[in-house]
Amino acid sequence: MVRAVRGGVTCRAVARRYGVSLCTVQRWVHRAADQPLHQVDWEARSHATTRPGRATDTLEGLVVSLRHELRTVSDLGDYGADAIRHTLLERGTRDVPSIRTIHRILERRGALDRTRRLRRPPPPGWYLPDVARADAELDSFDFIDGLVIQGGLHVEIFNGISLHGGLIGSWPGPLLTAAAALEILLAHWRAVGVPAYAQFDNDTRFQGPHQHRDVISRIMRLCLSLGVTPVFAPPREHGFQNAVESLNGRWQVKVWNRFHHETLAALHACSDRFVAATRQRRAARIAAAPPRSQVPPTWQLDLQAHPTGRVVFLRRTNEHGAVTLLGHPFALDPLWPHRLVRCEVQLAAGCAQFYRLRRRQPDDQPLICERPYVLPVRRFRGRP
């Protein structure tokens, strides 16, 4: 290319002939300048800066040795990054690094007194062993309250998401009751299948009134009738409902805040489009999730039937190592105060089992004790 340009051909014509850009031809012509072609350095050159940002080994060694010197003989007793930099300036050292660079050098050389704490979060659903192993699916549900659309209509949003598959659902409605949530859950599970677990917070629409003992709500009866284990997150605890809380925030940003909704039908249509788009994007993840069972065609919910199965409560013990469950106090272990436990109420067996939970050791969940518990047989009197 350079020979052709020197022979009188324009740079643009040379670029067309060799199928390269004009700037490429101009760069090589500039590289050759007036030198003979056999003397030109045609090797590719790195675009990296000639002065790397990382300190040299000599400077790093000086910083570490100076820290040791200040720690040993300094009258002030200061040997941090700011003291090291001040000493380097006093001694007239050239190219003194910044305090942040000195700190990085000390951290890289392992010369800090306090090491950084490594946080290793437990796997999703760690408090349920089969969910943590991805052998079972868990659906989390929650409400968004306090939204008002044009005309002063108060609306609530019932959101749900599966832990492993990321399968979401969102159902806006005016003042959703427990009965409305039950119908939504049933329709959702008929369409997508039934998970092994359904997780809720301690909203009375999920758990029933808190002022009474031995309450098994209609939502719990629906789950137990379908073979789903209801799970209730600990009150005022962060982390267990992160998946659905994240969905709540994303729904408000992507649906509620982006558009002006004149009617509830318009809000519902916009939310349905968001749900459909999200499911389409996560199609591969949803397909790879643990299998879900189907609602039997002949199944019917009988709220008056005495519930059987298992209900899981995640709770934190008090200062005496005890918890309150379904209105009953249970003394567990005085050496386990203010700690997490998984409480499994076996309704058919007439007992409650309590397991220790540790985020740092999610695989170690030993049984603390087993206490008798018998659910009274009585008529369900839930509101419609």
C-alpha positions, 0 to 999 in steps of 0.5 A: 500500500505504501509503495502504491501511494509513493508511486502516485496512487491516491490513498483512497484508491489504494484503500478501495483496491486492498479493501481496507479503510482510508485511515488504515492506509494513511496510518501506514503511510504516516508510519513509513514517512520518508524511510526506505521500505526495508527499514520501516518497523511494520510490527503492530504496536500496543495501544496501552499507555506507556506508564501503567497505573499500578505502582512498581514493585520497588515503590510497593516494597518501599510502602510496606517497609515504611509501614513496618518502620512507622509501626515500630519506631514512630513516636506518634504510633500512626502507620496508616496510608495517610501517615505513610504518604506524609512520611514519603513527602517529608523524605522527598520521595518522587512520584508519591502515590495517593492515599487510596493507592497506598491503601491498595498496595497494603491490601494487595501485599496483605499488610493490613491489620484487619482483613475484609470480611467475605460474605458468602450468601447462602443459596436461594431457598437455603432454609428448605433443603429440597428447594436449596438443592433445586429439587422443588420449586417455591412460589413467593407472593405479596401485595402492593398497597396504597396505589390510586389511579385516576378518579380516586380508585384505590387498587392493590397488586397481587404479585407472585414469582417462582424462586428457580424459574422466575415465573412471574404473575401480577394481578391488579384489583380493587382492595383484594381480599383473602377470598380474591387472592385464593381465586387468583392463586387457584387460576394461576396454578391451574394455568402454570402448575402447582409448586411444592412450596408457596411462601407468604409474609404474615399478612392476615389475608395469607395467615388469618387473624393473629388474635386467635389461636389455631387459625388455618386460613383459607389460603393455607387450606387451599395449599394443603388441599393441593399438596402445597406446603405453605411457608411463612417468612419471619416477621420483620426479617429481610431476605426471605421475601427478596424475590417477590419484593424485587418484583414489586419494585420492578413492577412499579418502575416498569408498569406503574410509573411509566404510563398513565393509567386512566382505568383499572382495565388499562392498568390490568392490560399494561400489567399483562403485557409486562408479565407476558414479555418477562415470561418470554424472556425467561422461557429457558429458565422457566423450562429448566426449573423444577417440575410443577404438578397439575391441579387434578381435573376433579379436585374441588376445595372444601374449606370445611374439611379438616386440614392435613399436611405440613405448614412451615413457619420461619421464626426467630426465638426470643431471649429465652429461646422460645417461639410463639406458633399459632397462638401457642408458646413453645420452649425450644432451647435456652442456648439458642436465643434470638436465632432463626428456626424452621418450625414444621407443623405436622397436622396429621401427625399431631406434632411440631418439629423445630430445626436450627437455621444458620446462614453461615452453615445452610446445610447444617439444620439439626432438629432441636426438639419435637413438641406435641400439637393437635389442631382442634376440629372446628368449623371454618368461619372465614369471611367471604 
